[in-house]
């Protein structure tokens, strides 16, 4: 079959594309970018602007099935929920009816129903209802939390699961029913193939949920157990509702933040349904959370690094910034000048060296937090060079610091090791 797939470069869409190709179907990806899979056909499309039926009709020539897997979690710029989740899919579905497309799969979301309150759920529901009203055959699939090793949200949840404690935002139970991406992909593939073969009209709905409903903090505990950390129970810090709402308001103002008021409302509302229809469709048991992670050791290390590395960067930045503040005046300036003179700095240059070094320390501290990742390795090398230089000069000209009980020189060794670790961890892959 010829399948038009939107959202083919996204998490769910990329897995669906691979599954369709593996089954011998032809797949045309409709989106802004063709992606990296050379076996995919491509037609340019922009869900932020392609809201007219006529635009889509021309793209559907010869297409048997349409799978719409486009979705955004946060609106931004011209990519609004109203356009991406509602207006563009509505135009696409109307074009499907006109072009004689045999089957449509709409990837919606669990919670896109009559109780929808968030803009995310409401916009999904509007498109779902528009599809259900058309003379088409199809299925609206509504996933709960979808886990996959390559999923951005799954990576964040693995990170949260390895931290010393979990944070529960508010008093709600926050029920979820995580489902594995393999089960989601298999379900969409089965719907495509069985739906076309059945030759039946009408649009059905299917919840894509895992076998077990659980509070969100228990999901984190399940991931923790799956990564081999089950010997240590994950304690929970429960924040009151007013504090959770405040954090969500702050998160909504931060670009890229996974937490905003809508996300908090969706979490509080819960995300569960009957798993039996999905299991029946697949003809096998659904994968439980304890079986989500295929390589627990590698997943655990990556998850720990995801929060330990930023913590290390923050601590290094604090060291540089505090050193700059102390050097600029908290430490007696006359004593600083005396130390500089003993290292061989002419007295006339002492102010320049003291305040210049303080400014450099401050710059290093700020850069450690704000410097873009692609060029941070040079920042770590510069810091290594400066610390090594300071250490050699002090050991040579101020040898009493080598025997100081607080170890001001020897403590530079773990600092150098930490900087070298950051340098190695941020090394680009050999083939890029």
N, C-alpha and C positions, 0 to 999 in steps of 0.2 A: 504494500500500500504506500501511497504518497502521503506523508504526514507533514503538516505545517506546524511547527513548534515555536511558540513564543517563550521568551525567557530561557533560551537554550544555554546561555552562559552563566545562569544562576545555579544555585545549589541543587534544587530539585530538578530543574530543567536539564542540567548537564547529565545527571544520572538517567533521566528518561531518554535523552538523546542516545546515550550509549546503549541502553537496553533495546531501543527500537532498531538501531543499526545492527546490533548483534542478532536480532531476529530476522534480518534481511529486508527490513522496510527502508524506503527512501525517506530522508528527513530534510526538510527545508527549514532553516532557522530564520525567524523574522525578528530583527532587532537592530540596534545601533551599530553593533560590531559583529563580524563573522565568527569570532572565537578562534580557537586553535585547532579544532578537529577538521582535518582536510576532507573527511568523508561527508561532512554536512554541506548541503546546499545553503544558499544565503540569499535573502531578499531584505533590503533596507526597510526598517520600520521604526517608528518612534511613538511609543505609547503616550508620551506627554502631549503630542500634537495630532496624531492620526485618529481623529474622532469622527470622521465622516465615513459612511458605509462605502461610498464609491472608491475610496482609497484602497479598501481591503478587497473588494470584489476582484480587482485586477490581479491581486496576488494569489487568488484561490483557484486559478485555472488548473484543472486536473487533480486538485487536492481531494483526497478521500476523507481524511481525518484532521481535525484541528485540536491541538492540546495547548491551552493557554496557561502557562506557568509563570507569567509575569507578576511580580509583587514587590512592593517596597514596605519597609517597616516604619521608616521616618520620611515624611514629605520634606522636600527641599527644592529651592529654585523653581523651575517650571514643572517639576515632577510632583504634582499634587495627587492626593488620594482620589479626588473627584475625576481627574483625567486618567491616571494610570490604572486604577482599579474599576472604574465605572464607565466613563464615557468611551474610551478606546475599546475595551472589551465589548461594550454594547454595540458599537459600530461593527466590530469583527463578527459578532454573533449574527447580526442582521445580514451581513454579507454572506455568512455561511448558509443561511436560509435561502438567499437568492441564488447562490452559486451551486446549490445542490450538494453541499458537503454531507457525507453519510453519517458522521458521528463527531461529537464535540466533547472534550473533557475540559472542564473548568476547574483549575486548582484554586479553591477558595480557602477558607480557614474555619476551624471549629470555633463557634461563637458568632459567626455571621448569620444571625437568626433574628427573630422578633425581639429578643432582649438586647440586641446590639446597642452599645452606647458610644464606643470609641469611633473616631473617624475611620480608622483602619477597618473595623468590622462592618460599619455601616456602608462603606463604599463597596466592600466585597459583596455584601448582601444585595445591594442594588443591582450589581451586574448578574448575580445568581438569579435573581427574580426575573430580570430581563431575558435571560437565557431560557428559563423554565416556561416563559410565556410564548416562546417561538415554536413553530412547527418543525422541530428538530429532534433527532435522537442524540442522547448524550447523558453525561453524568457530572454532577457537581461533587467533587471530592473535597472533604474538609479535614485537613490534617490538624492534629494536636502538635505538641513539640516534636520536631523531627530530628532524630540523631543520625549523624554520619561523621566518620572520621575527618572529613574535609569540610564540614559545616562550620561556619563562623560562630553560630550560637552554641553548638556543641563544644567547640574549643573553649568558649567562655565558661560554660558550665563545668567542664573538666577542671579548669583553673580554679573555679570557686570551690569545687569538691576537694581540692588538695590544700586549701588554706587552713589555718589553725582553727577557724570557727566559721560557721555560716551565719548570715544575717537574714532574719525574716522581717520583711518590710510590712509592718502592720499586723493586725490581729486576725485577719481572714485566714482560713485554712489553706487557700491557694492550691487547690487540687489540679493535678496535671496527669496526663496519660501518655507518656512518651512512646513514640513509634520509630522503628528503625527505618532508615532511608531505603534499605533493600526491600522491606515490605511495602513501602509507599510506591517504589518504582515497579515492583511486581504487580501491584494492584492497578496502576495506570496502564501498564502493558496489557494486562488481562482484560480491562475494560475496553481498550482500543480494539483488540482482536475479537473478543466475544461480542462487543457491541455492533461491530460491522457485520459479523456473521449472523447475528440474530435478526436483522432487518426489522427491528421494532422501533416505533416512534416513541416520543416522550422523553422527558429528562428526569432521571432519578438522582438521589443524593446518597452519598456514602461517607461515613465518618472514618477517617484514617487514624486509628488509635491503637496503642499497644495493648497487651493483655492485662495490664495492672494500672489501676488508678491509685494515685498517692499524693500526699502533700509535696510541695516543691522541695522542701528541705530533705524529704526522704528520697527524692530523685537524686539529689546531690550525694546523699549517703550511699545510694545504690551505685553511682558512678565511682565513688571512692572505694567501695568494696570491689568493683570490677577492675580497678587499677591496682589492687593488691594492698590497699591501705585499710583493710577491714579490722585490723587489730586495734586501731585507734578510733574511738567513736567521735563523730563530728559534733562538737557542742554548738548550740544555737544562741545567738544574741537576738532577742526579739525586740524590735523597735516599736514604740507606740504609733498609732495611726497618724497623729499630727506630725511626728518626725519623718515618717515615711513619705507623707505628702510633701513635706518641705524638701526632702532629698529629690523627689520626683520633679518638683518644680525647678530645682537647680539643674538636674540632669537634662531637662527639656531645653535649657539655654546653652548646653554644651554640644558642639557639633560631634556627631558620631556616638553620642552616649546611648547605650541600650535602654536606659531608664528615663521615662517621662511619665506624665500623668496618665496617658492612655495605656502605657505598658503596665503601670501599677494597677489600673482599673481592670485590665484584662486578666492579670495574675490573680487579683482578689476575687474576680467572678468565678474562676475555675475553668477547666478545659478538659472535660471528660465526656464519654459517650459509650455506647454498647460496642464491644469489639467483635462480637459474634459475626456480623455480616462480612467484615473484612476477612476474618479467618475462613469463613465459608467460601468466599470468592477465591482465596488462594488455595484452599484445600489442604491446609497445613496449619500447625500452631504458629502464632506470632512470636517474634523474638522478644524476650524479656530483657529488662535493663541489665540484669547480671551478665547477659551475653552480648551486650552492645560492643564491648571493646575487645578487638582481636589481638592486639599487642599491648598488654597492660604495662609492661616495663617502659616501653618507649612513650606510651601515652602519659604515664605518670611523670616521667622526666620532663617532657615538653610542657605539661600542665604546670608543674612546679616552677619551671623557668619563666613561664608567662607572667607570674607575679613576683618571683624573686629577682629577676633582672631589672624590672622597673624600680623595685625597692632598692636594689644596689645602686642604680643610677641616681635615685633620690638621695641616698646617703652620701654618695660621692659629691653631688652638687652642694649639699649642706656643708660638707667639710670645706670645700673651696670658698663658699660664701662666708662662712663663719671665720675662716682664716683671713679673708679680706677685711672683715669688720674689725677683728682683733688687731690686725697689722695697721689699720688706718687710724687707730687712736685708743682702743681699749687697753692695749699693752702700752706701758710708758714709752713715749717716743724717744726720750733720751737713751733708754736702754736699748731700743732697736738700733739707733744710730751707732751706739757703742759696739754692738754685735756686728754691724755692717763694716765698721772700721777694722775690726779684728779679722774679718774675712778678706781684707785687702781693698775695700771700696774707698776711694778718696772721700774725705769729709765733705767736700763741696758737692759730690754726687750723691751723698747719702739720702737727702730728701727725694731726689728723682728715683733712686732705686727703691726706696721704701714704698712710696705711693704708686710708683709704676708697677711694682710687684703686687701691691694690693689690688690695683685695677685689673691686672692680668688674672689674679685669683678670682675676682668677682666675675670677670668675663667667662672664665672656665666654668664657674658654677652655674651661671645662667645658660651657657651653651649646653651643658650636660643635660639640662631639662628640655631645652627648646630646639637644639640642633636637629635637622632632618636625618633620619636613619641612614639614608644613602651615603652621607658623607661623615657620619659620626666616627668611623674608624680612624680618620686622620685626627680627630679631636682626642681620642684616647691615646694615640701615639704622641701627640704634643704634650699631654699631661704626663705620660710616662717619662718623656725626655726631661721635662722640667723637674719632676720629683727626683729623678736619678741625678740630675745636675745639682739640685739643692743638697741631696744626701752626700754626694762626693765632696762638695765644697765644705759642708759643715763638718764631716768626718776628718777632713784634712786640716782646716783652719780652727775648728772649735772641737777638738777631740774629747773634751770632757762630756759632750753630749752622747758619745758612744757608751759611756759607763753610767749614764744617768739612770736612776732606778725606774723612771717612768718610760724609758725606752723611746724617746722622740725620734731617733733615727731608725731603730730596728722596726718600729711600727710602720715605717714606710714600705716594708716588704709585703705585707698583706694588701696594702693599698696598690702597689705595683702589680701584684698577682690579680687583684680584682679588675684593674684596668686592662690587663692583658686578656683576661677572660672575656670582658666585653668586646675587646678588639676581635677575638677569635669567633665569638658567637655572632657577630654582625658581619662576618666575612660573607660576601655573595657566593652563591653556588658556582662551581668551577665552569659550568657551561653557559653562564650569563655574561 
